[in-house]
């Protein structure tokens, strides 16, 4: 690869409310800073991919540090494919079923963990860890259901409080003054929040940006003072006596039963948002049952990812292709690589024109998984196979065999002949996780073999542990030195 000039990286985002180019932005910024890219060296390029002009960011590499002179970063954006396709009821059903997986598959857990490398203590920890996470999901679902039932029982208290508040506002003698006062206070709060967030952060802030930010922050403070002054003037000149009205409204809302119900409802709504917008993505993608109505979404996402990855491998302008995935994106990335490996394994007779060849597949230089739930997806969502279905179990294992650790199951005289799963000669798998990230973890059920493969642990604060990778210089240092660095 010493004579080549370019490599491609396909970045697959994770769960949640993602916007186009957010993942590409974060990854490009982190790589550029790690590689010491100067102003004006990054390039936005438009390349024909999959029948349309697609954006990529070209990041130059310092001479001698990588095998190539530049990296072209592409984004695989799939968030729009899951929007509005799942409801809370389906997520809650999934949680209830998933939380019982350790019990439903109790007989298979012994065989699954028997094949795991490591001490018996570590095997037990894997099982207990997944029990705990399943229990947390079940608790969240139970809380939402409980809040709904409590609201149904106490709806009369809430209705009375709302009626009292509406009566206070309706009977007030200065409705327009009240509207102006409320709007002024609301705008002042919004400007104050913007002022708090407007301070420039980071080492890359220029003097011009600092000066502009300082002017804007001063102007924001002036606006807050003016708006609060307007609210005070309206209150005094109109005889509004707004604070007395506010006090009566607060009194109506803070009745113990009303306040408790409102708090529970607010928390339930927040949990609902998280479950549908974040966990809903997981539900849609990990549904491997082809009979399910949700399977179509998984198939569409995986088809798109495989097609994009195959297109990069077929591009003669790239000497190497990498794929990186965060969170659920790491599962999608792995599945796409596994599917291409199956295309290479398949008998060539009758293959379609776009089939991946061994020569093209060998250009795949690496898989980066960070914040990855691959182990959890394998543990919770592996297809259930009956104890007598030895052939079916081995077929399913063979179809998802790329760098997968062997199971501990003994198939006796029904054991299939050994098979080889193709692996590119220069392939590296880097898994980066955080012990404080509830989604990610050390991958126990996959074969990451040093020195080419590596698993790196980074510590983060619990609140942002799942997303902290994107802005962590240590992460990008590991990416460059352990994943992209020159091959010996």
N, C-alpha and C positions, 0 to 999 in steps of 0.2 A: 504493500500500500504506500510505499515511500514516494512513488512517482505520481501519485494521484493528488488532486487538489480539493475535492469537495466531498462532504458526507451530509446526509439528511437525518434529521431527528423529527419524528412524529410525536407530538405532545398531546396526550389524551387527558382531558380534565376529569374531575371527580363529581361527586353528588352536590346537589344544592342549586341555588338560583344563579347559575353561571351566565355571563354575558360573552358574546363573541370576542375573541382575542384577549380575554383576561388571562387565560393560562399561557398563551403565547407571550404576552407582555411580561408576566412574572418570570417565566423561564429565561427569556431573552435578556432581561435586565440582570438576573443573577449570574448567568454565564458571561455576559459582557464584562461585568465587574471582576469576576474571578480571572478572566483572561486578560484584563487590563486594556480593554478596547477604549480608544480615544474618541473624542467628539468627531462626528462626521464619517466614522468608519462603518457603522451599522448601515445596512441597506435594506430598504423595502423592495421586494421583487414580486412581480406577478408572473405566475407560471401556469400553463394549462395543465390542469389535473381533473380527471373525471368529467371532462367535457365543459369545464368552465375555468375562467381565470381565477387562480387561487393565490392568496397572499402568503409570502414567507419572509422571514427575517434572516438575512445573511450576517453571520457573526464571524469576523476574521479571527484566526488563531495565531498566536505568536510562533515564529519559526522554531521548529524542533520540539514543541511541547505536545502536539498531537500528530497523528498520522496524516492529517490533511491540512490544507491552508485555510479552509473556511467551513463553517457549519451552516446549513440551511434549515431553519426551524419552521415546521408546519404545525398547525393546530387541527386536531380532530374535534370538532364541536358537535356534540350530540344532545345537548340539553333541550333544544327545541323539539326533539323527537319524543320526549316524554311528557311535555307540558299538557296538563288537562286529561291525561289518560288513566288516572287512578284516583279513587275516592277514599275517604277516611275509613269507610266500612271495610274495604278490601285490605287496607293496611293493617287494621286491627285484627282481621281474620288471619292475615299472614303472621302477625306477631304471636297470636295465640298458638298457631300451629308450629311456628319456629321454636318457641320457647319450650315446647314439649319434645323437641328433637332428641335431646340427650336421653330421655326416657323411652321414646318410641324406638330408638336405635340402640338400646342398652346392650343387646346381645352382640351387636356389631362393633361396639366401642372397644371391646377387648382385642379383637382382631386388628382394628385400625391402629390402636396404640401399640400393639405388639410389634408392628412393622416400623415403629418410630425409633430412630436412633437416640441414644441417650439413656440416662439412668431412669429407674422406675419412678423416682421422685419427680422427675421432669414430666414423665408421661401422666402421672396423677395430676400435676399442675395444669397441664393442657386441658384435661377434662373438667377440673374444678373452675378454671378460668372461663370456659364456655358456659358452664352452669350459671356462674355469676352474671355474665353479660346477658344471658337469656332472661334471668330473673329481673334485671333492670328494665328490659324492654317490656316484660309482662306487667311490671309495676306501673310504668308510664301508661300503658293501655288501660289498666284497671283504674287509674286516677281519672282519666278522661271519662270513662263510663260512669264512675262514681259521681263526678261533677255534674254530668247530665242528669242523673237520677236525683241528686240533691236539688238541682234547679227545678225539677218537676215538682218536688215536694214543697218547696218554699217559694213558689212563684207568686203567691198572694202577698208575701212580705215585700218582694221586689216591686210588684205592681203598685202597692200602696206608696212606696217611697218615690217611684217615678211620678205617680199622680200628684203627690204633694209638691215635688220639685216643679213640675209643670205649672201647677197653680200659683206658686210663688213668682215664677217668671212672667206668667200671663197677666197676673193682677198688678204687676209693678207699674208705676205711673210713668216711667220714662223708657219705653221699649227701644227707641232709636239710640238714646244715649247709652243704654246697656250694650247694644250691638257694637257701637263705636268703641266703647271701653274694652269689650272682650276682644275685638279685632286688634286693637292697639297692643294689648298685653300679649296676645298670641304671636303677633309679628315680632315683638320685642324678644320673646323667648326664642323664636326661630333664628333671629339674627344673633342672639347670644350664643346659641349652639354652634352656628357657623363660625363665629369669632373664635370659639374655643378650638375648633378643628382647623383653623386657617394657619396655624403656626407651621412654618416649613420644617420638615424633619429629614434627616439623612445627610450623608456626607456629600452627596452630589448637588446640593443646592447652591446656585450661583448668587453672587452679590446682587445682581439685578432682581432675582426672585425674592431675596430677603428684603430689599428695599420696597418692592411692590407689596409684599405681604405686610410689612410694617405699616405702610400707608393704609392698606385695606383694613387692618385691624383697628387703627385709630378711627377710621370712618365708621366702622361697625359699632364701636363704643359710642360714638356720637349719635348714631341712629337709635341705639337702645335707649339712651338718655332722652332723646326727643320723643320716642314712642311712649315711654313711661310717663314723661311729662304731659303728653297729650291725654293719656288715660287719667292722670290725676286731675287735670284741668276739667275734663268732662265730668268727673265725679263731683268736683267741688261746685262748678258753675250750674250744673243741672239739679243739684240736690239729690244725686243718685243714691248716696249712702250704700255703695256697692258692697262694702265689706260686711255690713249687716246681712245683706242678701246672701253673700257667699257663706257666711257663718251658718245661716239657716239651712242652706243646701248641704253643707258638709255634715251638719247634725243629722239630716235625714238619711244621708248615705252611710254614716258611721254607726247606725244601729247594729248591734253585734251580729244578728243573723243576716242582715243585708250585707254588711261589710265582709263577713266570712264567705258568703255566696259570691259576691262580686270578685273577691280575690281568687277563689277557686275557679270561677269562670274565666278570669283573665289568664290564669296559669294553664287551664285546659285549652284555651284558644292558642296560646303560645306553643303548647305541646302538639296541638293539632297541626299547626303550621310546620313545625319541625318534622313531624311524622310524614305528612303528605309531601312536602317540598324536598325533603332530604331522604328519609327512609323510603318514600315512595319510589324514588329512582332505583333503589336497591331491589325493591319488590318487583318492579317491571323487568329489570335485567336478569336477575338470578332465577327467574321462572324458566326452568329447563324443560318443563312438561309441555310437549308439543300440543297436547289437548287443551291447554289453558288458553283463555281469551287474551291473556297478557303476553303470551309467547311471541306474538307478532312484533312487539316492540323490541324484544331482545334480538330477534332475527334481523330486524332492520338495522339496529346499531352495529351488530357484529358484521353484517354484510358490508356496511359502509366502511368500517374500520379495516376489514380485510382488503377491500378494494383499494383503499388509499395506500395501505402498506405495500400491497402487490405492485401498484403503480410506481412507487418510489424504487422498489427493487428492480423494476424493469427499465428504469431510467439509466442509460449508459453514462450520463453525466455524474453519477454518484458512485464512488468506489465502495462506500459503506453506507448502511442504513441502520439507524437506531430507533427504538420506540420507547417512550417514557410515559408512565401513567400514574396519576395521583388518585388515591382513594379507590372508588369503584372503577375509575379509569384504568387502574393497574390490572383489574380483572379483565376488562375489555381488551387491553393490550395483550395480556397473556393468551386469552382465547383466540385472538387474531393470529398470533405467532403459532399457536398449536394447530389452528386450521391450515395454515400454510404448510406446516410440517406434514400434516395428513395428505395434502395435495402432492407433496414430494413422494410420500410413501406409496400413493395409489398407483396401480398398474397404468401404464401410459396408454394402453389401447382404449380408444374411444374418448380420450380426454379432450375437453374443449380447448379452443385456441388460447384462452387466457390462463391456462393452468400454470402454476408456479413450477419452474424447473429447479433441479438441484443446483445448477450454476447460479441462478438468480437468488435462491434461498441462502446460498453461502455468503452472499453480500450482507446478510443480516448480522450486524456486529454486536448488538447488545440490547438488553431489556432492563429498564430502570423502573423499579416499583417503589413508591414512597407513600407513607400513610396507607399501606395496602392491607385489605382484609382478605387476601387470597386464602389463608388458612381457614378463616371463619366461613367463607363461602364454600370451601371444600367440605368442612365438617358439617355445616348445617344443611347444605343444599345438594349434597351428592345424591344421585338417584338411588332410591331405595330398591334393593334387590333381595328377593327371597333367598333363604339359605340353600334351597335346592337349585337355584338358577346359576349354576357355575359358568355356563357358556356366556350367558347375558352379562354377568358381572365382569368377565374378562374382556368382552367386547367393549363395554363402556369404559373400562380402564384403559384399553388400547387406544380408544378414540380421544382420550384426554391424557396422553402419556408424556408430553414434552416436559422433560426434567422433573417428572413426578416421582416421589419416593415410592418404593414398592409397598404394597399392602402386606399385612401379615397373614393373609388368608391362604389356606392350603386347599387346592382344588383336586388333589389326588390324581386319579387316572383320567380326569377330564381337563387337566392342565393343558393349555394351548402351547404350541411350539414357541420358542423364543423369537422375538422380533426386535428389530433395531429402529429406534426413533431418530430420524435425522437431526443433526445438530451442526450448525455452521462452525467451521474450524476456529474462527477467531471470536466466537460468541462470549460475551460477558454479561452476567446477571448481577446487578447491584440492587439490594433491598435495603432501604433506609427506613427506620422506624423509631418511635419514641416510646419508652415505657409508660409515659403519661398519656399517650394517645390511645383512647379506648377502641379505636377502629383498627389500628395497625398492630404489628408485632413481629417477632422473629418467626420466620417461615420454617415450620417443622415438617410439613408434608411435601416439600419440594427439595430437589437435590441442587443446592448451591454449593459448588465444589471449588475451594481455593486451589490455586492462587487466582484463577480467572474470575470466579464469582466471589461475592462478599456480602456480608450483612453488617450494616453500620447502625449503631444506636446513638441517638441524640436526645438530650434531656430538654424539655420545654415546660413552661408553666401549664397547668392543667387546662386553663380556659381556652387557650389557642393552640393546644398541642397538635391538633389535626391539620391545621393550616399553616403552622409556623415554618414549615420546610421552605415555602415559596420565598421567604424573605431572609433566610438564614445563610450567611456566608459560609458557614461550616458545611452546609448541605452541598453547595455548589463546588466547594473545594473537594469534597468526596466524589462528586460527579466527574470532575475533571481528572482527578488523580487516580481514582479507582475504576472509572468506567470509560472515559474517553482518551485516557493517556496512551502514548505510543505503545504499540505491542513490541515485545522483545524480539 
